[in-house]
Every structure is written in structure tokens, then in C-alpha cells.
Amino acid sequence: MTVIITDDMVDAYQRDGVVLVRGLWADWVEPLRAGVARNMANPTSQMPTLKAGEVGGFFDDYCNWSRVPEFEEAIFRSGVAEAAARLMQSGQVQLFHDHVLVKEPGTAKPTPWHTDGPYYFVEGRQTVSFWSPLDPVREASLRCVAGSHLWEKDVLPTRWMAETDFYPGAHDYMPVPDPEAEGMRILEWEMQPGDAVAFNFRTLHGARGNLAASRRRAFSLRLVGDDARYVERPGPTSPPFPGHGMTAGQRLREDWFPVLPRRPMAA
């Protein structure tokens, strides 16, 4: 399937910090499903995300592209880097990390509103995450607040299980808002397997629980562009990447965060 990133999509991404890309992974759905199954059978960084007594189940693991061949093939052989370059308006696209998120049927707990950027050790205007369901989604789709990537302050990062601040110095961040109560413009879409929501690392987003009768599998890919630089945070970042050896202001090291080939946007 050929994917076209139009000028209108680029404009929407720059303005809203989020846009829907239909069919981005349409030709890679089955390999990605196989990769998710392989990842779930042998997880690395999975952490509990539900408290005792909460109904359902949630699987969460990241940074597995180098050991899950289906992920590596999809990332390096698809046109995802070309799509990212167009949306970010960047000449170069670097892989930051992959992330698998699976919500089991009947999981009532929503994914809290948050922005990803403050958890990461990278900053820049040219960033993009592609969140792609591998099952049809309606209510369990990603929800993004339009324009939030342009807010003056980052949203306070928190530990979801403990419900505590991720870093010291909460005054450096804005409190997590309640987008529905505050009348913010929330964008969400019904999606088919292989569709992708593209959003900036600073875009506020969340998701409802999965009350459907089937599992909701999602593959997310985080990429950065020309202006992305390593930044020091006031505590351990997520993902941590221990021993990276970078200093503030450096580009991400390419042996750990490879530059992706910009292939035509057809798998």
C-alpha cells in the first residue's frame, strides 16, 4: 500500500502536534503481530501497570527492535522514515525506540493523560511517535489534545502506579490538565490495523480502557529529526539507556540510535 503524506497533513501536524496516517503499516500488520507475540513471550522491561483489584491486564515493553526481527524489518524496510521526515520537516530521521502496548479485554483502567517528552533524555521540535493498533479500535483509540505540543511548559511527568512525581521540582512543569473538563480540543479516530496516529513527543495524550471483547495490541515507534539533542534530566529517564556516555547538547549517538533509510512510502 502506498502512503502519501500530503501538505495538508504536514500543516496539521505542525499546527496540532498530531495527525492520522491511514495505512502506514498496512503491509506490515502480520509481521508486527508476530513480533508482538514474540515480545510478549519473552519480555524485557515489562512493569506492572495495574493495581491490585483492578480488572483486566496491560502489557508494556520497549526497546526491543534489535532482538525482535519482525520489528527491525518493519522499521528499516518500510517507508516510515520518509513519512516521519515529511511530518517533522527534517532531512534525517533517527530511531529512538519502539514500544509495545497491549490492553486485554475488559481492562477498565484508562491510560492517564501525559506527554512523553519529559520522560525522555532528548529534546527538539522535530520529533514524532507513530502509535498503530494491530486490531480494530473504537473507544480504545489514542486521544490527543490539539496544539498541546506548543504549550510553554511541559506537563508534569508522574509514576502511574505510585501516583507520584517522576522528578523533583514540580514547579518546573504545568500540572496534568483535565482536557474534557477544561474544554480542550481532543482528537481521536476509529482505526483499522496498520493505521497510525502521528504525534509530537510534547503532545498531551491518553486512552480509554479496553472494554471490548478482544485484545487491543498496539505498536509504537519513536523517531527524532535534525534538531534533536541529548538533554540532562533531574533524575533517571524512561527508557533509561544506561551507559550511553552522551553529554548535553549532543546529537544522539548513531550506533545506538541509527539513522533510518528514507525509502519510498510503499512497503
C-alpha positions as CSV (number, residue, x, y, z in Angstrom):
1,M,0.0,0.0,0.0
2,T,1.3,3.4,-1.0
3,V,1.1,6.0,1.8
4,I,1.1,9.7,0.8
5,I,1.9,12.4,3.4
6,T,0.2,15.5,1.9
7,D,1.0,19.1,2.5
8,D,-2.3,19.4,4.5
9,M,-1.2,16.6,6.7
10,V,2.2,18.2,7.3
11,D,0.4,21.5,8.1
12,A,-1.9,19.8,10.5
13,Y,1.0,18.0,12.2
14,Q,2.9,21.2,12.7
15,R,-0.2,23.1,13.9
16,D,-1.9,20.4,16.1
17,G,1.0,18.2,17.0
18,V,-1.0,15.2,15.8
19,V,-2.3,13.8,12.6
20,L,-3.8,10.4,11.4
21,V,-1.8,8.5,8.8
22,R,-4.1,5.8,7.3
23,G,-2.4,2.6,6.3
24,L,1.1,3.5,7.4
25,W,1.8,-0.1,8.5
26,A,-0.9,-1.7,6.3
27,D,1.6,-4.1,4.6
28,W,3.3,-4.9,7.9
29,V,0.4,-5.8,10.2
30,E,1.0,-9.6,10.3
31,P,4.8,-9.3,10.9
32,L,4.2,-6.7,13.6
33,R,1.6,-9.0,15.2
34,A,4.1,-11.8,15.1
35,G,6.7,-9.5,16.7
36,V,4.3,-8.6,19.5
37,A,3.7,-12.3,20.2
38,R,7.5,-12.9,20.3
39,N,7.9,-9.9,22.6
40,M,5.1,-11.0,24.9
41,A,6.6,-14.5,25.2
42,N,10.0,-13.1,26.2
43,P,9.6,-9.6,27.7
44,T,12.5,-7.4,28.9
45,S,11.3,-4.3,30.7
46,Q,7.7,-5.1,31.4
47,M,6.4,-3.4,34.6
48,P,3.1,-3.8,36.4
49,T,0.6,-1.1,35.3
50,L,-2.5,-2.2,37.2
51,K,-3.0,-2.1,40.9
52,A,-4.3,-5.0,43.0
53,G,-8.0,-5.4,42.4
54,E,-8.1,-3.6,39.1
55,V,-9.8,-5.6,36.3
56,G,-8.1,-6.6,33.1
57,G,-4.5,-6.7,32.1
58,F,-1.9,-4.4,30.4
59,F,1.4,-5.4,28.7
60,D,4.0,-2.8,28.3
61,D,7.5,-3.3,26.9
62,Y,10.0,-1.2,24.9
63,C,13.4,-1.1,23.2
64,N,13.2,-4.5,21.5
65,W,13.8,-3.7,17.8
66,S,17.3,-5.2,17.9
67,R,16.1,-8.6,19.3
68,V,12.7,-8.9,17.6
69,P,13.4,-9.4,13.8
70,E,9.9,-8.5,12.8
71,F,10.2,-5.1,14.4
72,E,13.6,-4.5,12.9
73,E,12.5,-5.4,9.4
74,A,9.3,-3.2,9.6
75,I,11.3,-0.2,10.8
76,F,14.2,-0.4,8.4
77,R,12.4,-1.7,5.2
78,S,9.1,0.2,5.3
79,G,8.6,3.9,4.4
80,V,8.1,5.0,8.0
81,A,11.3,7.2,7.9
82,E,10.1,9.0,4.8
83,A,6.7,9.7,6.5
84,A,8.5,10.9,9.6
85,A,10.8,13.2,7.7
86,R,7.9,14.8,5.9
87,L,5.8,15.3,9.1
88,M,8.8,16.6,11.1
89,Q,10.2,18.6,8.2
90,S,13.6,17.0,8.8
91,G,16.3,15.8,6.5
92,Q,17.4,13.0,8.7
93,V,15.4,10.5,10.8
94,Q,16.9,8.6,13.8
95,L,15.4,5.7,15.6
96,F,14.8,6.5,19.3
97,H,12.9,3.4,20.4
98,D,10.0,1.1,19.9
99,H,7.2,0.4,22.4
100,V,4.6,-2.4,22.6
101,L,1.3,-1.7,24.4
102,V,-1.4,-4.4,24.8
103,K,-4.7,-3.9,26.7
104,E,-6.5,-7.1,27.4
105,P,-10.3,-7.4,27.0
106,G,-12.2,-5.8,29.9
107,T,-9.4,-3.5,31.1
108,A,-11.3,-0.7,32.6
109,K,-8.3,1.5,33.6
110,P,-7.5,4.3,31.1
111,T,-4.1,5.3,30.1
112,P,-3.7,8.6,32.0
113,W,-3.2,11.9,30.3
114,H,0.5,12.6,29.8
115,T,3.2,13.8,27.5
116,D,6.1,11.6,26.6
117,G,8.8,14.2,26.1
118,P,9.7,14.9,29.8
119,Y,10.4,11.2,30.4
120,Y,12.9,11.1,27.6
121,F,16.5,12.4,27.5
122,V,16.0,14.1,24.2
123,E,14.6,17.5,23.3
124,G,13.8,19.2,19.9
125,R,11.0,20.4,17.8
126,Q,11.5,17.6,15.3
127,T,10.1,14.5,17.0
128,V,7.3,12.0,16.1
129,S,5.7,9.0,17.6
130,F,3.7,6.6,15.5
131,W,1.0,4.8,17.5
132,S,-0.5,2.0,15.5
133,P,-3.2,-0.5,16.5
134,L,-2.8,-4.1,15.3
135,D,-6.5,-4.7,16.0
136,P,-9.5,-2.5,15.0
137,V,-10.1,0.2,17.7
138,R,-13.0,2.5,18.5
139,E,-13.2,3.5,22.1
140,A,-9.7,2.3,22.9
141,S,-8.0,4.6,20.4
142,L,-5.4,7.1,21.3
143,R,-6.7,10.6,22.3
144,C,-4.5,13.7,21.7
145,V,-5.0,17.3,22.7
146,A,-4.5,19.5,19.6
147,G,-1.9,22.2,20.0
148,S,-0.5,21.0,23.3
149,H,3.0,20.5,21.8
150,L,3.2,24.3,21.7
151,W,2.4,24.9,25.4
152,E,5.1,27.0,27.2
153,K,5.7,24.4,29.9
154,D,6.0,20.6,29.8
155,V,3.3,18.6,31.6
156,L,4.4,17.2,34.9
157,P,5.6,13.6,34.4
158,T,4.3,11.1,37.1
159,R,4.7,7.5,38.1
160,W,1.4,6.0,37.2
161,M,1.4,3.2,39.7
162,A,2.6,5.1,42.7
163,E,0.9,8.4,41.5
164,T,4.0,10.4,42.5
165,D,6.1,12.9,40.6
166,F,8.7,11.4,38.3
167,Y,11.3,14.1,39.0
168,P,11.8,16.7,41.8
169,G,10.9,20.3,41.1
170,A,7.2,20.1,40.2
171,H,7.2,23.9,39.8
172,D,9.2,23.5,36.6
173,Y,6.2,21.8,35.0
174,M,2.5,22.5,34.5
175,P,0.0,20.3,36.3
176,V,-1.6,17.5,34.4
177,P,-4.8,19.0,33.0
178,D,-8.2,17.5,32.6
179,P,-8.8,18.1,28.9
180,E,-12.5,17.2,28.9
181,A,-13.4,19.3,31.9
182,E,-11.3,22.2,30.6
183,G,-12.9,22.0,27.1
184,M,-9.7,21.3,25.2
185,R,-9.9,20.1,21.6
186,I,-9.4,16.3,21.7
187,L,-8.6,14.4,18.5
188,E,-9.3,10.7,18.2
189,W,-10.2,8.3,15.4
190,E,-11.7,4.9,14.8
191,M,-8.7,3.0,13.4
192,Q,-8.0,-0.1,11.4
193,P,-4.9,-2.3,11.8
194,G,-1.9,-0.6,10.3
195,D,-3.3,3.0,10.6
196,A,-1.2,5.2,12.8
197,V,-1.6,8.3,14.9
198,A,1.5,10.5,14.5
199,F,2.1,12.8,17.4
200,N,4.9,15.1,18.7
201,F,6.7,14.0,21.9
202,R,5.2,17.0,23.7
203,T,1.6,16.3,22.7
204,L,-0.7,15.5,25.6
205,H,-2.3,12.2,25.0
206,G,-4.1,9.3,26.8
207,A,-6.5,6.4,26.0
208,R,-9.7,4.9,27.5
209,G,-9.7,1.4,28.9
210,N,-10.5,-1.5,26.6
211,L,-14.0,-2.7,27.4
212,A,-14.2,-4.6,24.1
213,A,-14.3,-8.4,24.0
214,S,-11.0,-8.6,22.2
215,R,-7.4,-7.7,22.9
216,R,-6.0,-4.3,21.7
217,R,-2.4,-4.6,20.5
218,A,-0.5,-1.5,19.6
219,F,3.0,-0.9,18.2
220,S,4.5,2.5,18.8
221,L,7.7,3.9,17.2
222,R,9.5,7.0,18.4
223,L,11.7,8.9,16.0
224,V,13.7,12.1,16.1
225,G,14.9,14.6,13.5
226,D,17.7,17.1,12.7
227,D,17.3,19.3,15.8
228,A,17.0,16.6,18.5
229,R,19.7,16.8,21.1
230,Y,20.5,14.9,24.3
231,V,19.4,16.7,27.5
232,E,20.1,16.1,31.1
233,R,17.0,15.4,33.3
234,P,16.8,15.8,37.1
235,G,16.5,12.0,37.5
236,P,16.6,8.7,35.7
237,T,14.8,8.8,32.3
238,S,12.4,6.3,30.7
239,P,13.7,4.5,28.8
240,P,17.0,4.7,30.8
241,F,19.6,3.6,28.2
242,P,22.3,3.1,30.9
243,G,26.0,3.8,29.8
244,H,25.1,5.9,26.8
245,G,28.0,8.3,27.5
246,M,26.4,11.3,25.8
247,T,26.6,14.9,27.2
248,A,24.1,17.7,27.0
249,G,23.7,19.2,23.5
250,Q,25.0,16.2,21.6
251,R,23.1,14.5,18.8
252,L,22.0,11.0,19.8
253,R,24.8,8.5,19.1
254,E,24.1,6.8,15.8
255,D,25.5,3.4,16.9
256,W,22.7,3.2,19.5
257,F,20.1,5.3,17.7
258,P,20.6,4.5,14.0
259,V,19.7,6.8,11.1
260,L,16.9,5.2,9.1
261,P,16.9,4.9,5.3
262,R,14.3,7.1,3.7
263,R,12.6,4.6,1.5
264,P,9.6,5.4,-0.7
265,M,6.3,5.3,1.3
266,A,5.2,1.9,-0.1
267,A,6.2,-1.3,1.7
